[in-house]
């Protein structure tokens, strides 16, 4: 399968519900689901390279597999929320449970980059998760329960500024300014990662803008060091309840996941196995072969 199918799930909320889009690769009826959840301003097509590698290995080994990559609400092909206060981790986790109920996996693995990893920790750390939401293997990509406040401030400087661009290349160049921590990419690789991030402006000008709701910035901007510390305590509690085999991936130059937090994650809770990638900050994109292979081997060994 060279392209995924676009599917939808209806998720409840206090304003009457919303639709979340997801991109599905592999065998649509497979009971083995790998759920790949993206970072704060990204979308599900970030995982194209990884999804294709997983499906290719599954096909070669006669393994039935479905890779599902949602556009978290407010991004990509998903609805924008009427109440921006819904753009927070607990609500995203509820949406993922609605998706998992629709998918009804018999074997569930989770790959979460940054925000997607935080959502994964909440779901995988549920003390009494329903059978369809029990995570077997968990990949946390450059994220942990403790987030560095300076990195959150850095992200807040560009969050919500969706811009207007004359061409895809102009947009890609602009995105590189805030995303160079992703590490080395060829121009073709970077443009491929950027293309799904764009949509036409509604003014008919032909210009492009980023695909997400600028209101994502509102609850993010309301965070304080104190509220962040309170959130960390809850995330550590969730992490300590995780029973899934866990792989922690860290960009060696990451400013969001500190070496101290990464080491602590190897020594408590699921006692994650840690892999670091040199020359990469926040966060590895699973485009480079060594990054892809690390995840594929962990999930399909």
C-alpha positions, 0 to 999 in steps of 0.5 A: 500500500503506497497510500493510506486510506482516510477514515473518521471516528466521532468523539464526544464532547460538551459541544455535541461532538467532533470528528477525528480523522485517521490515516490507515495503512496495511490490512484494514481488518487486522487485529494487530494495530500500531497506533502512531500519535504525532506531536503538538502542531503535527499530523498523522502523515508524519509517520508515512515512512515508519508505517510503510516500513512496518507494513513491508516487514509484516508482509514479508513475514506473513504478519497481519498488521494495521498502522493507524495514524490519527490527526489529533483534533484541531489538526489535519483533516480533523475538526476544530473544537468549538471550545479551545480548552478541549485542546489538552491531554486528558481530552485527547486521551478520551478521543483516542479511547473512542478511536480504539473502541472503533478499531477493536484491536486484539493486539495494540502497540503505541508510538507517540512523538512528544504530545503523542507520547504524553497521550500514550502515557495516560492511556497505557497508564490507565489502571483498569483500561478496557481490553481494546485499549491495553497497550502491549508495547509503547514507544515514547519519542523524546518525551517523558513525564517531566518537561523542561520549562524552557523548551515549553517556552520555546515552543510557545513562541511559534505555536498559533502562528500559522502564517501565509506562504506563496509556495510549498517550498517557502512554507518548508523553509519557514518551518525549518526555522522552528524545526531544525532540531528535528535533525538532518533531512535531505531537501526532498525528505523535509518537503515531504514532511512539510507538504501534509502540514499545509492547506490553502487559505480560505481567501482564494488567494492560492496562498498556503497556511499551516493545517492546525487551529491557531487556538491550540495556543490558548490553553498552552499559553495559560500554563505556568511553572506551577501547573506544569509541575502539577501535570508532571506529578500526574504523568509520573503516576501514570508512567508508574502504572504502565505495564507495556514493554516500553522503548524510550527514544531521545534526541541526544540534543533534546531540550524537552527530555532531559538526560536525567528524566530519561535515566529515571524512566529506565529505573521506574515504572515500565523501566524503559529501554533507552536509545539516543540518536546523535545530532538530533534534538526534539524530536526524531522524525522516523525518516532516517533509517536507523530511527525507523529500524529501532522502532520496527525491530522493537514492535515486530521482533 
